[in-house]
Structures are given as structure tokens and as C-alpha cells.
Amino acid sequence: MSSTRLVTPQDVPVLVELTRVNRDFLAPYEPVRPDDWFTVPGQRAVIEAALAGYQHGTTLPHVILADGRVVGRITLNEIVRGPVQSCSLGYWVSAAENGRGLATAAVRDMIGTAFADLGLHRLQAGTLLHNTGSQRVLERNGFTRIGVAPKYLKIAGRWQDHLLFQLVSDSE
């Protein structure tokens, strides 16, 4: 099954290959990416920025593993402390590995990390309205729908509505 771990600079070559191979598959669900995003320097910059956020406590960037191989990314973004204790969750899995339950297991891992290790109170995630696969991943992990955010993110070159989900820790 899958697991997750902190992304490292050593992951750059495999992430370059994964992003290149999955470029068309991921394009409808992501912001428009410049061509250099799919290169070693581009992915190195992405990973360095994510790890800088990790050092500041605002991001927890992980890779998704299947049988020891990197097959995707999952990240706790915009970690906010104080009375909020919340973050946003984002993830993707390679097209070749889709449908195997890897995203569901990775989200489960990150929920445990967010609540038990980081002491967060709430996780939020958003999906495009038509992304039923990602919605099922969240629902299988106990997330509840909290509403639609109109024109929430600029995805695939246009502002698109998103269905928002949340999961609140049951510990006080």
C-alpha cells in the first residue's frame, strides 16, 4: 500500500519525470504551469520553496510512495497557528497509479500527522465540482462538504468553482 514521507532534494529527478509524464493528465486540475516547471531546475525550485515553508512551519510537503516508489505529492499548505490551528490539503497521484487507493491512504496518513503530530484542529480541501474521484478520497477519510466557493482558484487558465471540504479533529 502507500505511505508518505517528507520530500527531499533527492526526489527532484523522479518528480521531473512524474510531472512530465502526467502533464496532460494533471492539467485540468492544476494552474497553468510554465514549461520550466517540468525541468530539473523548475522542480528543484518547487522543492526548495516547499522545504523553506516546512522550515518556517507553514507547509508540510510529502511525497506519496507505493512499493517504495514516489508516485505523487501530498502537502499540508497554509498552516496557520494561534486560535485557528488549520491548514489546506492538496494532493495528486500519477495517472498510472490512479484507482489503487493510494490517495486515500496518503490522505489518511496526513490526517494523522496533522492532528497527532502537528496538533492542528482543522483540515480543509477543495476540489473542482466535477472531480468526483478526489471528492470520494476526501469523503472516505471523513471530510464533510461545507459549500461551494465560486471562482475559488485559477485552474487550467480560468477561475473555477470549488467544492470545499473540512475535517475537524475530535480531540479538544
C-alpha positions as CSV (number, residue, x, y, z in Angstrom):
1,M,0.0,0.0,0.0
2,S,1.0,3.6,0.1
3,S,2.8,5.8,2.7
4,T,4.1,9.3,2.7
5,R,7.4,11.0,3.7
6,L,8.9,14.4,3.6
7,V,10.0,15.4,0.1
8,T,13.8,15.8,-0.3
9,P,16.0,17.3,-3.0
10,Q,16.9,13.8,-4.0
11,D,13.3,13.4,-5.2
12,V,13.8,16.0,-7.9
13,P,14.6,13.7,-10.8
14,V,11.7,11.4,-10.2
15,L,9.3,14.3,-9.7
16,V,10.5,15.8,-13.0
17,E,9.7,12.5,-14.7
18,L,6.3,12.2,-13.0
19,T,5.3,15.8,-13.8
20,R,6.4,15.4,-17.4
21,V,4.6,12.1,-17.9
22,N,1.5,13.3,-16.1
23,R,1.4,16.8,-17.6
24,D,-1.7,16.3,-19.7
25,F,-3.4,14.2,-17.0
26,L,-2.9,16.8,-14.3
27,A,-3.5,19.9,-16.5
28,P,-7.3,20.1,-16.0
29,Y,-6.8,20.1,-12.2
30,E,-3.9,22.5,-11.7
31,P,-2.8,26.1,-12.5
32,V,-1.2,26.6,-15.9
33,R,2.4,25.6,-15.5
34,P,5.3,27.2,-17.4
35,D,7.5,24.8,-19.4
36,D,10.3,25.1,-16.9
37,W,8.1,23.6,-14.2
38,F,8.7,20.3,-15.9
39,T,12.5,20.5,-15.7
40,V,15.2,19.7,-13.1
41,P,15.7,23.4,-12.2
42,G,12.0,24.0,-12.1
43,Q,11.2,21.1,-9.8
44,R,14.3,21.9,-7.7
45,A,12.9,25.4,-7.1
46,V,9.5,23.9,-6.2
47,I,11.0,21.6,-3.7
48,E,13.3,24.2,-2.2
49,A,10.4,26.6,-1.7
50,A,8.3,23.8,-0.2
51,L,11.2,22.9,2.2
52,A,11.6,26.5,3.1
53,G,8.0,26.6,4.1
54,Y,8.5,23.5,6.1
55,Q,11.3,25.1,8.0
56,H,9.0,28.1,8.8
57,G,6.2,25.8,9.9
58,T,3.8,26.9,7.2
59,T,4.0,23.8,4.9
60,L,4.4,20.1,5.2
61,P,5.4,18.8,1.8
62,H,5.4,15.0,1.4
63,V,5.7,12.5,-1.5
64,I,3.3,9.6,-1.9
65,L,5.0,6.2,-2.0
66,A,3.8,2.9,-3.5
67,D,6.1,-0.1,-3.0
68,G,8.9,2.3,-2.1
69,R,8.5,4.4,-5.4
70,V,7.4,8.0,-5.5
71,V,4.0,8.2,-7.3
72,G,2.7,11.6,-6.3
73,R,2.7,14.5,-3.9
74,I,0.6,15.5,-0.9
75,T,1.1,18.7,1.1
76,L,-0.4,20.5,4.0
77,N,-0.3,24.1,2.9
78,E,-1.0,27.4,4.6
79,I,-0.6,26.0,8.1
80,V,-1.9,28.7,10.5
81,R,-1.4,28.6,14.2
82,G,-2.9,30.6,17.0
83,P,-6.6,30.2,17.6
84,V,-7.1,28.8,14.0
85,Q,-4.8,25.7,14.1
86,S,-5.8,24.9,10.5
87,C,-4.4,24.1,7.0
88,S,-5.3,23.2,3.5
89,L,-4.6,19.9,1.9
90,G,-3.6,19.2,-1.7
91,Y,-2.5,16.0,-3.4
92,W,-2.1,14.2,-6.7
93,V,-1.2,10.7,-7.8
94,S,0.3,9.6,-11.1
95,A,-2.3,8.5,-13.7
96,A,-0.6,5.1,-13.9
97,E,-1.3,4.6,-10.2
98,N,-4.8,6.1,-10.0
99,G,-7.6,4.0,-8.7
100,R,-5.5,1.9,-6.3
101,G,-6.4,3.6,-3.1
102,L,-3.1,5.4,-2.8
103,A,-4.5,8.9,-2.5
104,T,-7.0,7.7,0.1
105,A,-4.2,6.1,2.2
106,A,-1.9,9.1,1.8
107,V,-4.7,11.5,2.9
108,R,-5.3,9.2,6.0
109,D,-1.5,9.4,6.8
110,M,-1.5,13.2,6.6
111,I,-4.6,13.4,8.8
112,G,-2.8,11.5,11.5
113,T,0.2,13.8,11.1
114,A,-1.8,16.9,11.1
115,F,-3.8,16.1,14.2
116,A,-1.5,14.0,16.3
117,D,1.9,15.4,15.4
118,L,1.2,19.0,14.5
119,G,-1.7,19.5,16.8
120,L,-3.9,21.1,14.2
121,H,-7.7,21.4,14.7
122,R,-9.0,21.6,11.2
123,L,-8.0,20.5,7.6
124,Q,-9.6,22.0,4.5
125,A,-9.5,20.7,1.0
126,G,-11.2,21.8,-2.2
127,T,-12.0,20.0,-5.5
128,L,-13.3,21.1,-8.8
129,L,-17.0,20.4,-8.9
130,H,-16.6,17.6,-11.5
131,N,-13.7,15.9,-9.7
132,T,-15.7,13.1,-8.1
133,G,-12.6,10.9,-7.6
134,S,-11.0,13.4,-5.3
135,Q,-14.3,14.0,-3.6
136,R,-14.6,10.3,-2.8
137,V,-11.0,10.3,-1.4
138,L,-11.9,13.0,1.0
139,E,-15.3,11.5,2.0
140,R,-13.6,8.1,2.7
141,N,-11.4,9.9,5.1
142,G,-14.2,11.6,7.0
143,F,-14.2,15.0,5.3
144,T,-17.6,16.7,5.1
145,R,-18.8,19.1,2.4
146,I,-19.0,22.7,3.6
147,G,-20.1,24.5,0.5
148,V,-19.1,25.8,-2.9
149,A,-16.6,28.6,-3.3
150,P,-17.3,30.5,-6.6
151,K,-14.3,31.2,-8.8
152,Y,-12.1,29.9,-5.9
153,L,-8.8,29.1,-7.8
154,K,-7.4,29.8,-11.3
155,I,-7.2,26.2,-12.6
156,A,-6.4,25.3,-16.2
157,G,-6.3,29.0,-17.1
158,R,-9.7,30.1,-15.7
159,W,-11.2,30.9,-12.4
160,Q,-13.2,27.9,-11.3
161,D,-15.7,27.0,-8.6
162,H,-14.6,24.5,-6.0
163,L,-16.5,22.2,-3.6
164,L,-14.9,22.8,-0.2
165,F,-14.5,20.0,2.4
166,Q,-13.3,20.1,6.0
167,L,-12.3,17.6,8.7
168,V,-12.2,18.8,12.3
169,S,-10.2,16.9,15.0
170,D,-12.4,15.2,17.6
171,S,-9.9,15.9,20.3
172,E,-10.2,19.1,22.4
